[in-house]
Amino acid sequence: IDSGLDIDSLALVSKVVNSLRGETSFLIVTHYNRILDYVKPDFVHILIDGKIVKSGDHKLAEEVEKRGYNWL
C-alpha cells in the first residue's frame, strides 16, 4: 500500500483507509513503519519464513522499528 507513495499520497491513502475503518477490514503489508504514522492497526503480526512468530498491537511495530527483527 505504501510502496512508492510520496508523503502527500500516503496521507491521502491513509485518510481513505481510516474513513472506512469499522465498515471493512484491511490487510496492510509493509516493511516500513511510515504508514503506521497515519494508520494505527488493531493487530500486528510478524511473519518470518511464512510463519507468524509474534502478534500484538501497533506497539509491536514500533518495537520492531527500534530493535529490528533479530530479537524475535
N, C-alpha and C positions, 0 to 999 in steps of 0.2 A: 504493500500500500504506500510505503514512503520511498520506494526506490526511485531516485532521480527527481524527486519533487523539490522545487525551491521552497524557501520558507513561507512565502505567501500562499503557494498552492497547498503546502502541508497544512497550514492554518485553515484554509477553505475546506479541504477534505475532512479534517478533524471536526470542523463545525457541523458538517453534514452527518458524520458518524455520531457525534454527541446528540444531535437533534433526533436521531432515530433510536437512541437507546431506550430500552423498555418496550419498544414495539417489535424489535427483531434482535437477533444475535449476530455477532461479528467474530470472525477468526482473523486476528491480526498476526501475521508472521513477520518478524523483523529481527535484524541483527543490530539495530541501533536504537538507543533509548530516546532519541529525539522526538519521535511521535508520542511518547508517553508524557511529554511535557504538555500535550494538548488533550490526550485521551487517557483517562485513568482506568485501566482494566479492572474488572471484578476478579478475574483469575489470571494467574501467570503460570505457565507450565514450561519447564526447561527440558528440552529433549537432547539427549546425547546418544549417538548411534541408533536413532529411531525409537528410543525408549524414554518415557517420562522419568526423570531422575529426581525432580523436585517440583513441588507445586506451592503456590502461595498467592498473595495479593500483589498489588503494584510495588510494594516494598521489596519483594524478591527481585524484581527487575532492577531496582535501584542498587541492591546489594551486588548483583552481577556486574553492574556498571562500575562499581567501585573496586570489586575484588577479582573480576574476571571469572572464568569457568573452572580454573584449576582446583578450587576448594570444594567443588561439588563431588 
